[in-house]
Amino acid sequence: MNQTALPSHPWKALAATVLLLAATQAAFADDADVSRVEVVGQMPLRDACASADTDLPDALLGAWDDAARPSSVVVTFKVQGHAVYDVVPQSDSPRTFHQIRRAVHGLRCDGGDAGAHNVRFVVRFVDGAHESRVAAIDDSIIADPSGR
């Protein structure tokens, strides 16, 4: 005959259960104090990075050498305070991808507040007259129906 094994010290099991529940509650209470990054909206490139007009064309010379011409590369990134992160150029060429990322990370940017802002711009690589290098930068905000 099998008998159900009851704990020899039921109060110890009950106390352990209560302590486990208390520890779980304390862990979730600490998690509530963690700050989270909230992206508040899209910002034009020239508002986010004042040095874009002067620094970005020169920084993109290496990318111009590797990019197909004519072509366009959409670049998105986030700026929070002076920090630039999540730089994503939509390029099939790994060298162009890394050249553009390096150029964007080299910009002096300021989001203007503590919130994170999305920035989107398009780099157009075109052949200029007499083999000059031209990278046109368009930072107009286009409404995205998905709300991104």
Beta strands, then each sheet from edge to edge (+ up, - down):
strand 1: 39-43
strand 2: 71-80
strand 3: 83-89
strand 4: 116-127
strand 5: 133-138
sheet 1: 1+ 4+ 2- 3+
sheet 2: 1+ 4+ 5-
end
